[in-house]
C-alpha cells in the first residue's frame, strides 16, 4: 500500500508540471512593439517584441528580453537579455523599469581602442594609463502605464526607449523608440 501511495504522489507531482527554478527568468508580459523612431543600425529592424520577465521567488520583475528581426526580408533575429537595475513609480502610478546588459566579467578589456587604428576584437588590448573597459552597452527604459490612475488616457500601455552603443560618451549610439500593448504570458507554474 505504501508503494502505491508513493507512486501516486510521484505521478501527481509529474502530472501537475509544477516547477520552481530561482534562476529562470519566467516571462510574465509580452508585447509586439511598434517602432516610432530609430537611428543607426536600428533603422532597418522589424518585428520588435519586448518581454518582461521575473525570477521565481522575486516580488518585482527582474529582466527584459528584446527580440527583433535584423531586416525585412531575412529570417535572422537578434535577442538581448537585460537585467532590470532600477524600478521607479512616477506620477499617476506609472512604473519605469531601467534594464541594462549584465556585466560580463569574462569580456575582453578593450582599452586603448581609440589609440589603435586596427585591433582584434578577441584579443585584450592593454593600456597602462586607462584601465576602464570599452564594452558594448544596451539599455532599455520601459514606461509601464498599466497601473496608471490619472484620467488622461495613454494610447499605449508600454513606451520604451532602447539604446545600444560602445564606449563611454554615447554620442554615436543607436536608438529606437517603441510603443505597444502587452499581453500576459502563461507558463508552467
N, C-alpha and C positions, 0 to 999 in steps of 0.2 A: 504494500500500500504506500510506503514511504517513497519508493522508486517512482510510482505512478504520480504521486503528488509533486515530486521534484521535476519529473518530465513535463508535467502540465505547467509548472511555473516557468520552466525554460521556454516552452512553446509560446506561452502568453507574452513573455518578455521579447522574444524574437518577433512575434506577430505584431506587436504594438509598434515596432520600428522606432522606439524611443531611444534617443541618443543625447549625450551631453559631451561636448568637447570644448574645453575652455580656450583652445587655440583657434577654433574655427570661426571665421567671420561669417555669421549667418545673415543672408540678405533679408532685409525687412521691408524696404520700399524700393521700387524701381520705376524709372520714368524714361520714356523716349523723349529726348530733348530736341527742341528746335533751335538751330543756330541763328542768332540775330546779328552778330558781328564777329569778325575774325581777322587776324593778321598773320603774316609769315606762313609757317608750314600748316597752320590750321585752316587756311583759306580753302583747301580742297577736300577737307574731311566731310564724310557723310554718315548717316545713320548713327548719331551720337546717343548713347544711353548712359545714365548715371544711376548707380545703385548704392543705397545707404545700408551699411552692414552693422551688426552688433555681435560682439563676442558673448558666448554663453556665460551667464552669471553677472554680466555688467548691467548697470542701470541705464546708461545712456549709449547712444550709437558710438561705435569705435572706429569706423572706417568708411571710406567712399571708394567705389570702383567706377572708373571712367572707361568706357569702351567706345571706339569709333572706327569707321571704315577709312582707310587711307586715301582712297579716291573713288569716284563714282562707278567706274567700270572694272574694278579689280576686287577680288574676294579677300584681300588682306585686311585684317583688323588689328588695331593696337589696343592693349588693355593696360591700364595703370591702376595699381592697388595702393591707395593712400591711407595714412593713419590720421584720424581726427586729433588735432593738437589743441584745439580751443573751441569751446561751446559758449555762446553768449545769447541771452534773451534780450532783444531790443524792444523798441517801442511797439505798442499794440499787441504784444505777445508773440511776435515772430521770433524765430530762432536762427542764429547764424552759426554755421559749422565751418571751421577752418581746417582743411586737411592738407597734408604735405607728404612727400615721399619719405618712407622710413630711412633713417640714417644707416647707410651700408658701411660697416666697418672694414669690409674686405675690398672696397672700391680703391682703385689706384689713386695716389696723391698726384694730381696733375699740376702742381705748382710750377711756375716758370713757363707756362704756355704762352704768355704774351711775349717773352723774350725769345722763344723758339719759333722759327718760321714753319718747321715741319716736325711733327713728333708722332710716335707710335702710341695709339690710344691704350694699348695693353701694357705699356711699359711705364714704370714710375719715373717721373721726371723730378729730380730733387733740386731744390733751390734753398741754400742755407739762409738767405735773408728773408724768405717768405715761406712760412710753413702752412698757411691756410690752403685747404684743397679747393680746386676748381672742379666742382661736381655738377651734375645735372640737377636742376630744380624743377619740380612740378608742384603746383599748389592749386587748390580749388577753394573758393569761398562760396558756400551754398547758403542762400537765404530761404528758409522754410516758413511759408505763411499758413501752414495747416492749422496752427493753434492761434491764429490771429483773432482778436476780439473786437477790433475797431469796426466802424460802419463802412469805411472805404473798402470797396471790393477790389481785390487784386486779380488781374486777368489770368495769372498763372500761380500755382501753388509753390513751385520751385523756381528760383532765379539763381544762376550760377555763373561765376567768373573763373575761367581756367587760365593759368599762366604757366608757360614752360620756357626754360632757358638754361644757360650755363654761366658760371662766373658769379660775380658779386653785385654788379650795378643794376642789371635788369633792363638796360636800355634797349637791347635787341631781342627781348623776349617775345615769343609768340603768345597771343591772347585770343580768347574765344568767350563770347557771351552767349549763354544758353538760357532757355526758359522751357518749362514743361510741367505736366501734372502727373504726380506719382501714383502708382497703384501698389497695394500690399503684395508681398511675395510670401506664398505659403510654403513652408519647408517642414521636414520631419521634425517634430518637437520632442 
